[in-house]
Amino acid sequence: MQETICNIEFENEDGEFVAKLRTEMGGLREYTGRTFEEVLNFVMLELEEEFA
């Protein structure tokens, strides 16, 4: 059985990267940065804190 624990969308808007993270506990959050790696780090830190 599979269960979705989060949904993440990445976009590149006008040279700025945007990540939209949605979890049941935290709701919808949005992170922006100049590089994909920067935004990915924000998302990873947030998920580590929420699911630790």
N, C-alpha and C positions, 0 to 999 in steps of 0.2 A: 504494500500500500504506500502510495506517495502522498506527501503533504507539503504544500507550498508554505515556506516560512517567511519568504520575502520576495519582493518584486523590485528589480532595478532596471531603469532605463537610462541609457547614455545618449546624449545628443551633442552635436557641435553646432553652436549658433554664433555666427559672425566671429569666428575665431576663438570663442570661449566655450569650454566644455561644461556641460551640465549633467548632473546625475540626479535622478529622481528615485528615491528609496522609499518603499512602502513596506511596513511590517504591521502586524496586528497590534502589537504592544505600543509601538512608537508612532503609528500613523504615517502620514506622508511628510517627507523631508526632502529638501532640495539643496544641492551643493554645487558651487561653481568654481572654476579655476582656469588658469591659462593653459595647463597641460592635462592630458588624460591621466597621467600618473598622479598628479596632485589630487584630482577628483577621486580617483580610485582609492587613494590612501585615506581620504575623508570617509568614504563609504566603508572601507575595511575596519577602520577604527571604531566607527559607530556600531557596526555589526559585532565586533569583538566585545564592546562594552555591553551591548544589549543581550547577547547570548552567552556571556561568561558565567 
